[in-house]
Amino acid sequence: MLAILLAAGLVAAPQAAVEPRAPALTNAEACLREKADAAVAAATSASDAADFLLTYLCAGPVDRAATWQRNSEMLVSMKGMFDGLKEMGPPYSDDEESDEEAASDEAPEEADGAVMNDFFGGMENISVDPVTGEFIVPEDASNVMASTLRTQTNAVGQLLGDQRPVFLRELAGQLVLQARTRR
Protein backbone atom coordinates (compact mmCIF):
# COMPACT_ATOMS: atom_id res chain seq x y z
CA MET A 1 0.00 0.00 0.00
CA LEU A 2 2.86 2.41 0.87
CA ALA A 3 4.43 1.74 -2.53
CA ILE A 4 1.19 2.73 -4.27
CA LEU A 5 0.93 5.93 -2.23
CA LEU A 6 4.58 6.78 -2.92
CA ALA A 7 4.11 6.16 -6.65
CA ALA A 8 0.99 8.32 -6.71
CA GLY A 9 2.86 11.11 -4.93
CA LEU A 10 0.38 11.12 -2.07
CA VAL A 11 3.04 10.31 0.53
CA ALA A 12 6.51 11.79 0.47
CA ALA A 13 9.40 9.36 0.49
CA PRO A 14 11.64 9.72 3.53
CA GLN A 15 14.55 11.97 2.68
CA ALA A 16 18.07 11.00 3.63
CA ALA A 17 19.79 13.69 5.65
CA VAL A 18 21.80 15.71 3.16
CA GLU A 19 24.73 17.59 4.57
CA PRO A 20 24.81 21.15 3.23
CA ARG A 21 27.67 21.87 0.88
CA ALA A 22 30.27 24.45 1.77
CA PRO A 23 29.63 27.95 0.45
CA ALA A 24 32.93 27.72 -1.45
CA LEU A 25 31.32 25.01 -3.60
CA THR A 26 27.92 26.62 -3.99
CA ASN A 27 29.48 30.01 -4.81
CA ALA A 28 31.54 28.44 -7.59
CA GLU A 29 28.49 26.63 -8.93
CA ALA A 30 26.47 29.87 -8.93
CA CYS A 31 29.22 31.68 -10.82
CA LEU A 32 29.32 28.96 -13.49
CA ARG A 33 25.55 29.13 -13.93
CA GLU A 34 25.62 32.92 -14.13
CA LYS A 35 28.44 33.22 -16.66
CA ALA A 36 27.97 30.18 -18.93
CA ASP A 37 26.26 32.21 -21.67
CA ALA A 38 29.11 34.74 -21.70
CA ALA A 39 31.68 31.95 -22.01
CA VAL A 40 29.84 30.42 -24.97
CA ALA A 41 29.56 33.82 -26.65
CA ALA A 42 33.31 34.41 -26.32
CA ALA A 43 34.56 30.95 -27.32
CA THR A 44 34.72 29.09 -30.63
CA SER A 45 34.19 25.57 -29.24
CA ALA A 46 32.48 23.90 -26.30
CA SER A 47 35.75 22.87 -24.67
CA ASP A 48 37.16 26.39 -25.06
CA ALA A 49 33.99 27.81 -23.52
CA ALA A 50 34.12 25.42 -20.56
CA ASP A 51 37.81 26.17 -20.02
CA PHE A 52 37.21 29.92 -20.32
CA LEU A 53 34.36 29.64 -17.83
CA LEU A 54 36.38 27.67 -15.25
CA THR A 55 39.76 29.31 -15.77
CA TYR A 56 38.88 32.94 -16.35
CA LEU A 57 35.28 34.02 -15.77
CA CYS A 58 34.90 32.09 -12.50
CA ALA A 59 38.56 31.67 -11.58
CA GLY A 60 38.23 33.08 -8.05
CA PRO A 61 35.21 31.06 -6.91
CA VAL A 62 36.51 27.88 -8.58
CA ASP A 63 39.90 28.35 -6.92
CA ARG A 64 38.27 28.78 -3.51
CA ALA A 65 36.22 25.62 -4.11
CA ALA A 66 39.37 23.69 -5.02
CA THR A 67 41.18 25.09 -1.98
CA TRP A 68 38.29 24.13 0.30
CA GLN A 69 38.19 20.60 -1.11
CA ARG A 70 41.96 20.07 -0.91
CA ASN A 71 42.35 21.58 2.57
CA SER A 72 39.33 19.72 3.97
CA GLU A 73 40.69 16.40 2.71
CA MET A 74 44.18 17.16 4.02
CA LEU A 75 42.86 18.16 7.44
CA VAL A 76 40.89 14.92 7.77
CA SER A 77 44.01 12.99 6.74
CA MET A 78 46.30 14.79 9.19
CA LYS A 79 43.82 14.43 12.06
CA GLY A 80 43.60 10.71 11.28
CA MET A 81 47.39 10.45 11.32
CA PHE A 82 47.49 12.27 14.66
CA ASP A 83 44.88 9.95 16.16
CA GLY A 84 46.85 6.93 14.90
CA LEU A 85 50.08 8.22 16.43
CA LYS A 86 48.37 8.81 19.76
CA GLU A 87 47.07 5.24 19.75
CA MET A 88 50.49 3.79 18.91
CA GLY A 89 52.07 5.13 22.06
CA PRO A 90 55.82 5.57 22.55
CA PRO A 91 58.16 4.24 19.86
CA TYR A 92 59.98 1.92 22.27
CA SER A 93 59.03 -0.99 24.48
CA ASP A 94 58.69 -0.66 28.25
CA ASP A 95 62.03 -2.42 28.69
CA GLU A 96 63.95 0.17 26.70
CA GLU A 97 64.54 3.71 27.87
CA SER A 98 66.42 6.40 26.08
CA ASP A 99 69.22 8.16 27.94
CA GLU A 100 67.08 11.31 28.15
CA GLU A 101 64.19 9.40 29.73
CA ALA A 102 66.43 7.66 32.23
CA ALA A 103 67.77 11.06 33.32
CA SER A 104 64.35 12.68 33.35
CA ASP A 105 62.22 13.05 36.45
CA GLU A 106 59.07 12.70 34.33
CA ALA A 107 57.47 9.37 33.64
CA PRO A 108 57.98 8.32 29.97
CA GLU A 109 54.27 8.59 29.21
CA GLU A 110 54.17 12.18 30.50
CA ALA A 111 57.24 13.15 28.48
CA ASP A 112 55.83 11.53 25.33
CA GLY A 113 52.51 13.29 25.87
CA ALA A 114 54.29 16.63 26.18
CA VAL A 115 56.19 16.02 22.93
CA MET A 116 52.99 14.99 21.16
CA ASN A 117 51.22 18.10 22.46
CA ASP A 118 54.12 20.30 21.35
CA PHE A 119 53.82 18.89 17.85
CA PHE A 120 50.07 18.26 17.49
CA GLY A 121 48.68 20.59 20.17
CA GLY A 122 45.42 22.24 19.21
CA MET A 123 45.05 20.07 16.11
CA GLU A 124 41.43 19.30 16.98
CA ASN A 125 40.62 23.02 16.78
CA ILE A 126 42.05 23.62 13.30
CA SER A 127 39.31 23.93 10.70
CA VAL A 128 38.74 25.01 7.12
CA ASP A 129 36.91 28.24 6.31
CA PRO A 130 33.80 27.15 4.36
CA VAL A 131 33.86 30.25 2.13
CA THR A 132 37.55 30.76 1.32
CA GLY A 133 38.84 27.21 1.86
CA GLU A 134 41.78 28.52 3.89
CA PHE A 135 42.88 26.90 7.14
CA ILE A 136 41.66 28.50 10.35
CA VAL A 137 44.41 27.96 12.89
CA PRO A 138 43.58 29.04 16.46
CA GLU A 139 46.24 30.46 18.74
CA ASP A 140 46.39 27.25 20.81
CA ALA A 141 47.47 25.20 17.78
CA SER A 142 51.10 24.16 17.52
CA ASN A 143 53.11 26.23 15.05
CA VAL A 144 54.80 23.00 14.00
CA MET A 145 51.48 21.37 13.15
CA ALA A 146 50.08 24.42 11.38
CA SER A 147 53.25 24.75 9.32
CA THR A 148 53.31 21.03 8.51
CA LEU A 149 49.67 21.09 7.47
CA ARG A 150 50.17 24.04 5.11
CA THR A 151 53.40 22.65 3.67
CA GLN A 152 51.94 19.20 3.05
CA THR A 153 48.82 20.66 1.48
CA ASN A 154 50.86 22.81 -0.90
CA ALA A 155 53.15 19.91 -1.79
CA VAL A 156 50.24 17.56 -2.47
CA GLY A 157 48.53 20.29 -4.49
CA GLN A 158 51.56 20.58 -6.77
CA LEU A 159 51.60 16.83 -7.40
CA LEU A 160 47.95 16.64 -8.36
CA GLY A 161 46.64 17.35 -11.82
CA ASP A 162 43.60 19.53 -12.32
CA GLN A 163 42.55 20.38 -8.76
CA ARG A 164 39.21 21.89 -9.69
CA PRO A 165 36.42 19.74 -8.26
CA VAL A 166 35.17 17.24 -10.81
CA PHE A 167 31.53 18.18 -10.27
CA LEU A 168 32.36 21.79 -11.23
CA ARG A 169 34.13 20.68 -14.42
CA GLU A 170 31.17 18.48 -15.29
CA LEU A 171 28.74 21.28 -14.54
CA ALA A 172 30.71 23.72 -16.69
CA GLY A 173 30.54 21.28 -19.59
CA GLN A 174 26.80 20.73 -19.16
CA LEU A 175 26.09 24.46 -18.86
CA VAL A 176 28.13 25.22 -21.97
CA LEU A 177 26.26 22.58 -23.97
CA GLN A 178 22.92 23.95 -22.77
CA ALA A 179 23.96 27.52 -23.61
CA ARG A 180 25.11 26.46 -27.08
CA THR A 181 21.73 24.86 -27.84
CA ARG A 182 19.97 28.12 -26.89
CA ARG A 183 22.03 30.10 -29.42
C-alpha positions as CSV (number, residue, x, y, z in Angstrom):
1,M,0.0,0.0,0.0
2,L,2.9,2.4,0.9
3,A,4.4,1.7,-2.5
4,I,1.2,2.7,-4.3
5,L,0.9,5.9,-2.2
6,L,4.6,6.8,-2.9
7,A,4.1,6.2,-6.7
8,A,1.0,8.3,-6.7
9,G,2.9,11.1,-4.9
10,L,0.4,11.1,-2.1
11,V,3.0,10.3,0.5
12,A,6.5,11.8,0.5
13,A,9.4,9.4,0.5
14,P,11.6,9.7,3.5
15,Q,14.6,12.0,2.7
16,A,18.1,11.0,3.6
17,A,19.8,13.7,5.7
18,V,21.8,15.7,3.2
19,E,24.7,17.6,4.6
20,P,24.8,21.1,3.2
21,R,27.7,21.9,0.9
22,A,30.3,24.4,1.8
23,P,29.6,28.0,0.4
24,A,32.9,27.7,-1.4
25,L,31.3,25.0,-3.6
26,T,27.9,26.6,-4.0
27,N,29.5,30.0,-4.8
28,A,31.5,28.4,-7.6
29,E,28.5,26.6,-8.9
30,A,26.5,29.9,-8.9
31,C,29.2,31.7,-10.8
32,L,29.3,29.0,-13.5
33,R,25.5,29.1,-13.9
34,E,25.6,32.9,-14.1
35,K,28.4,33.2,-16.7
36,A,28.0,30.2,-18.9
37,D,26.3,32.2,-21.7
38,A,29.1,34.7,-21.7
39,A,31.7,32.0,-22.0
40,V,29.8,30.4,-25.0
41,A,29.6,33.8,-26.6
42,A,33.3,34.4,-26.3
43,A,34.6,30.9,-27.3
44,T,34.7,29.1,-30.6
45,S,34.2,25.6,-29.2
46,A,32.5,23.9,-26.3
47,S,35.8,22.9,-24.7
48,D,37.2,26.4,-25.1
49,A,34.0,27.8,-23.5
50,A,34.1,25.4,-20.6
51,D,37.8,26.2,-20.0
52,F,37.2,29.9,-20.3
53,L,34.4,29.6,-17.8
54,L,36.4,27.7,-15.2
55,T,39.8,29.3,-15.8
56,Y,38.9,32.9,-16.3
57,L,35.3,34.0,-15.8
58,C,34.9,32.1,-12.5
59,A,38.6,31.7,-11.6
60,G,38.2,33.1,-8.0
61,P,35.2,31.1,-6.9
62,V,36.5,27.9,-8.6
63,D,39.9,28.3,-6.9
64,R,38.3,28.8,-3.5
65,A,36.2,25.6,-4.1
66,A,39.4,23.7,-5.0
67,T,41.2,25.1,-2.0
68,W,38.3,24.1,0.3
69,Q,38.2,20.6,-1.1
70,R,42.0,20.1,-0.9
71,N,42.3,21.6,2.6
72,S,39.3,19.7,4.0
73,E,40.7,16.4,2.7
74,M,44.2,17.2,4.0
75,L,42.9,18.2,7.4
76,V,40.9,14.9,7.8
77,S,44.0,13.0,6.7
78,M,46.3,14.8,9.2
79,K,43.8,14.4,12.1
80,G,43.6,10.7,11.3
81,M,47.4,10.4,11.3
82,F,47.5,12.3,14.7
83,D,44.9,9.9,16.2
84,G,46.8,6.9,14.9
85,L,50.1,8.2,16.4
86,K,48.4,8.8,19.8
87,E,47.1,5.2,19.7
88,M,50.5,3.8,18.9
89,G,52.1,5.1,22.1
90,P,55.8,5.6,22.6
91,P,58.2,4.2,19.9
92,Y,60.0,1.9,22.3
93,S,59.0,-1.0,24.5
94,D,58.7,-0.7,28.2
95,D,62.0,-2.4,28.7
96,E,63.9,0.2,26.7
97,E,64.5,3.7,27.9
98,S,66.4,6.4,26.1
99,D,69.2,8.2,27.9
100,E,67.1,11.3,28.2
101,E,64.2,9.4,29.7
102,A,66.4,7.7,32.2
103,A,67.8,11.1,33.3
104,S,64.3,12.7,33.3
105,D,62.2,13.1,36.5
106,E,59.1,12.7,34.3
107,A,57.5,9.4,33.6
108,P,58.0,8.3,30.0
109,E,54.3,8.6,29.2
110,E,54.2,12.2,30.5
111,A,57.2,13.1,28.5
112,D,55.8,11.5,25.3
113,G,52.5,13.3,25.9
114,A,54.3,16.6,26.2
115,V,56.2,16.0,22.9
116,M,53.0,15.0,21.2
117,N,51.2,18.1,22.5
118,D,54.1,20.3,21.4
119,F,53.8,18.9,17.8
120,F,50.1,18.3,17.5
121,G,48.7,20.6,20.2
122,G,45.4,22.2,19.2
123,M,45.0,20.1,16.1
124,E,41.4,19.3,17.0
125,N,40.6,23.0,16.8
126,I,42.1,23.6,13.3
127,S,39.3,23.9,10.7
128,V,38.7,25.0,7.1
129,D,36.9,28.2,6.3
130,P,33.8,27.2,4.4
131,V,33.9,30.3,2.1
132,T,37.6,30.8,1.3
133,G,38.8,27.2,1.9
134,E,41.8,28.5,3.9
135,F,42.9,26.9,7.1
136,I,41.7,28.5,10.3
137,V,44.4,28.0,12.9
138,P,43.6,29.0,16.5
139,E,46.2,30.5,18.7
140,D,46.4,27.2,20.8
141,A,47.5,25.2,17.8
142,S,51.1,24.2,17.5
143,N,53.1,26.2,15.0
144,V,54.8,23.0,14.0
145,M,51.5,21.4,13.2
146,A,50.1,24.4,11.4
147,S,53.3,24.8,9.3
148,T,53.3,21.0,8.5
149,L,49.7,21.1,7.5
150,R,50.2,24.0,5.1
151,T,53.4,22.6,3.7
152,Q,51.9,19.2,3.1
153,T,48.8,20.7,1.5
154,N,50.9,22.8,-0.9
155,A,53.2,19.9,-1.8
156,V,50.2,17.6,-2.5
157,G,48.5,20.3,-4.5
158,Q,51.6,20.6,-6.8
159,L,51.6,16.8,-7.4
160,L,47.9,16.6,-8.4
161,G,46.6,17.4,-11.8
162,D,43.6,19.5,-12.3
163,Q,42.5,20.4,-8.8
164,R,39.2,21.9,-9.7
165,P,36.4,19.7,-8.3
166,V,35.2,17.2,-10.8
167,F,31.5,18.2,-10.3
168,L,32.4,21.8,-11.2
169,R,34.1,20.7,-14.4
170,E,31.2,18.5,-15.3
171,L,28.7,21.3,-14.5
172,A,30.7,23.7,-16.7
173,G,30.5,21.3,-19.6
174,Q,26.8,20.7,-19.2
175,L,26.1,24.5,-18.9
176,V,28.1,25.2,-22.0
177,L,26.3,22.6,-24.0
178,Q,22.9,24.0,-22.8
179,A,24.0,27.5,-23.6
180,R,25.1,26.5,-27.1
181,T,21.7,24.9,-27.8
182,R,20.0,28.1,-26.9
183,R,22.0,30.1,-29.4
